[in-house]
Amino acid sequence: MLIVMNHSASQSDVDAVSEIVREMGFRAEPIPGSERTAIGVLGNHGYVDDTKILDLPGVQRVIHVSKPYKLVSRDFHPENTIVDVAGIKVGQGCRPVVVGGPCAVESEEQIIKTALFVRKCGGDMLRGGAFKPRTGPHCFQGLREEGLKLLAKAGKESGLPIVTEVMSPDNVGLVAEYADLLQVGARNMQNFDLLRELGKIRKPVLLKRGMSATVEEFLAAAEYILAEGNEQVILCERGIRTYETATRNTLDLSVVPLIKEMSHLPIMVDPSHATGKRSLVSPMAKAALVSGADGVLVEVHPEPEKALSDGPQSLTFPGFEQLMCEIKQLTKFLGYC
């Protein structure tokens, strides 16, 4: 339920309504806006009798929200959320950001060389996996904490914020020591213990859509993080599983404008995991920006043919440089500074 206050409602009116909500056994979440304040009612399971609230001073109307996600919804938060990742702003109205780097951290030379090149080309953040969830247990699983240390060193040398995946609730604290943006991979989108733990920290989270997740399930997963108090969440479309086998996944770009209608959270796109083909990454990265994405994540490797993970979908250095030139032209066309 959402309680919308009048323009003239005072802080004491808001406090009084919040107190009544708490007396009813629910959680009151004031949401200040540029024109008026709203109060989100959380913790209810089903319809809430609003007769005690409608006649309170300052109350304009009550909206009954039946969605499983509330804090994520524009009903509760009509204004866009801007996520700050170590000074890089991500959100509607900001310049689209580009996150580049290898699928996995393999060595000090590899990650530092890549980081410096991403920075030289104008990239905004460095990606790299230290903990790697792989389909088979015999594949390269990542360098783990050593990989985090190498990422931190590469980030320091290049000046780029670090984006890396966390797979377990037990590792949230460790990864947060090194990373500026903590990624939840597609396979962990509904790892609710992990989401709750990420909600308790005060670092931004990049939540990837599960390979078979509906939009409602995607937003409900984000709700777990916000419900614990962390509002700095970026959503990420990375392709979904369909009957098509020509590409690794099917990139659902329609979800970008759709989510912008439904949620205030920014959304990025990962065309590398979506397509699985190097030749398709640049076209779909540009298409993602045209659809309104707040940024793209692109895999780039100095020697993709020798990569320990996802080499066929990683751009070469010349390929990434060309993409960055095209993105700069595209963002000007789209009206960004």
MOHUGI-V634042 format. One record per pair of residues at least 12 apart in sequence whose ideal C-beta (glycine too) atoms are under 8 Angstrom apart, sorted by the first residue. I is the first residue (numbers start at 0). J is the second residue. Records with the same first field share a line. If there is no record, write none. Layout:
I = J, J
//
This chain:
0 = 39, 40, 43, 47, 49, 61, 62, 63, 64
1 = 37, 38, 39, 40, 61, 62, 64, 69, 74, 75
2 = 16, 20, 37, 38, 39, 40, 52, 58, 61, 62
3 = 35, 37, 58, 59, 60, 61, 62
4 = 16, 35, 36, 37, 38, 57, 58, 59
5 = 35, 57, 58, 59
6 = 34, 35
7 = 57
8 = 35, 36, 56, 57, 58, 59
9 = 57
12 = 55, 56, 57, 58
13 = 29, 36, 38, 57
15 = 55, 56, 57
16 = 38, 52, 55, 57, 58
17 = 29, 38
19 = 51, 52, 55
20 = 38, 40, 52
23 = 47, 51
24 = 42
25 = 40, 41, 42, 43, 47
26 = 40, 41, 42
27 = 39, 40, 41
28 = 40, 41, 70, 75
30 = 75, 76
32 = 77, 78
33 = 78
35 = 59
37 = 75
39 = 69, 70, 75
41 = 69, 70, 226
46 = 63
47 = 63
49 = 61, 63
62 = 74
66 = 215, 218
67 = 215, 219, 222
68 = 215, 218, 219, 221, 222, 262
69 = 222
70 = 222, 225, 226, 230
71 = 218, 219, 221, 222, 225, 232, 262, 263, 264
72 = 218, 261, 262, 263
73 = 260, 261, 262, 263
76 = 263
77 = 263
78 = 263
79 = 91, 92, 263, 265
80 = 230, 231, 232, 263, 264, 265
81 = 93, 265
82 = 203, 231, 232, 233, 264, 265
83 = 203, 231
84 = 124, 160, 162, 179, 180, 203
85 = 160, 179, 180
86 = 160
87 = 123, 124, 160
89 = 203, 233, 265, 267, 293, 294
90 = 265, 293
91 = 259, 265, 291, 293
93 = 293
94 = 330, 335, 336
95 = 288, 292, 293, 294, 295, 326, 330, 335
96 = 123, 124, 267, 293, 294
97 = 121, 122, 123, 124, 294, 295, 297, 323, 326
98 = 122, 123, 124, 125, 126, 162, 267, 294, 295, 296, 297
99 = 113, 117, 120, 122, 124, 125, 126, 296, 297, 298, 299, 319
100 = 113, 114, 117, 125, 126, 127, 162, 298, 299
101 = 113, 126, 127, 128, 298, 299, 300, 306, 308, 313
102 = 127, 128, 131, 271, 298, 300, 306, 308, 309, 312, 313
103 = 127, 128, 129, 131, 139, 141, 142, 146, 306, 307, 308, 309
104 = 127, 128, 129, 141, 142, 146, 149, 150
105 = 142, 306, 307
106 = 149
107 = 149, 152, 153
109 = 300, 301
110 = 125, 127, 149, 150, 152, 153
111 = 149, 152, 153, 156, 157
112 = 301
113 = 125, 127, 153, 299, 300, 301
114 = 153, 154, 156, 157, 159
115 = 156, 157
116 = 299, 301, 316, 319, 320
117 = 157, 159, 299, 319
118 = 157, 158, 159
120 = 319, 320, 323
121 = 323, 327
122 = 159, 319, 323
123 = 159, 160, 294
124 = 159, 160, 161, 162, 179, 180
125 = 150, 153, 154, 157, 159, 160, 161, 162
126 = 162, 163, 182, 296, 298
127 = 146, 150, 153, 161, 162, 163
128 = 141, 146, 163, 164, 308
129 = 141, 142, 143, 144, 145, 146, 147, 149, 150, 163, 164, 174
130 = 143, 146, 163, 164, 165, 166, 167, 170, 174
131 = 164, 308
132 = 164, 166, 184, 186, 187
133 = 308
138 = 308
139 = 307, 308
144 = 173
146 = 163
147 = 163, 173, 174, 176, 177, 178
148 = 177
150 = 163, 177, 178
151 = 177
154 = 179
160 = 179, 180
161 = 177, 178, 179, 180
162 = 178, 179, 180, 182, 205, 296
163 = 177, 178, 181, 182
164 = 181, 182, 183, 184
165 = 178, 181, 182, 183, 193, 197
166 = 184, 187, 193
167 = 193
168 = 190, 192, 193, 195, 196
171 = 193, 196, 197, 200
172 = 200
175 = 200, 202
178 = 202
179 = 202, 203
180 = 202, 203, 204, 205, 233
181 = 197, 200, 202, 203, 204, 205
182 = 204, 205, 207, 235
183 = 197, 204, 205, 206, 207
184 = 207
185 = 207, 208, 209, 210, 237, 272
186 = 209, 210
188 = 206, 207, 208, 209, 212, 216, 217, 220
189 = 209, 212, 216, 220
191 = 220, 223
194 = 206, 220, 223, 224
195 = 223, 224, 227
197 = 224, 227, 229
198 = 223, 224, 225, 226, 227, 228, 229
199 = 227, 228, 229
200 = 229
201 = 229, 231
202 = 229, 231
203 = 231, 232, 233
204 = 224, 229, 231, 232, 233
205 = 232, 233, 235, 267
206 = 220, 221, 224, 232, 233, 234, 235
207 = 235, 237, 269
208 = 234, 235, 236, 237, 239, 254
210 = 238, 239, 240, 248
211 = 239, 240
212 = 239
214 = 254, 257, 258, 261
217 = 234, 258
218 = 234, 258, 261, 262
221 = 234, 262, 264
232 = 264
233 = 264, 265, 266, 267, 293
234 = 258, 262, 264, 265, 266, 267
235 = 266, 267, 268, 269, 296
236 = 250, 251, 252, 254, 255, 266, 267, 268, 269, 273, 287, 292
237 = 268, 269, 272, 273, 296
238 = 250, 251, 269, 272, 273, 274
239 = 251
246 = 273, 274, 275, 276, 279
247 = 272, 273, 274, 275, 276, 312
248 = 272, 273, 274, 275
249 = 273
250 = 268, 270, 273, 274, 283, 287
252 = 268, 283, 286, 287, 290
253 = 290
254 = 266
255 = 268, 287, 290, 291, 292
256 = 290, 291
259 = 291
265 = 293, 294
266 = 292, 293
267 = 292, 293, 294, 295, 296
268 = 283, 284, 287, 290, 292, 294, 295, 296
269 = 295, 296, 297
270 = 283, 284, 287, 295, 297
271 = 296, 297, 298, 309, 312, 313, 314
272 = 298, 309, 312
274 = 312
275 = 309, 311, 312
276 = 311, 312
277 = 303, 311, 312, 313, 314, 315, 318
280 = 297, 298, 312, 314, 318, 322
281 = 314, 318, 321, 322, 325
284 = 297, 322, 326
285 = 322, 325, 326, 329
288 = 326, 329, 330, 333
289 = 329, 333
297 = 314, 319, 322
298 = 312, 313, 314
299 = 313, 314, 315, 316, 318, 319
300 = 313, 314, 315
301 = 316
303 = 315
//
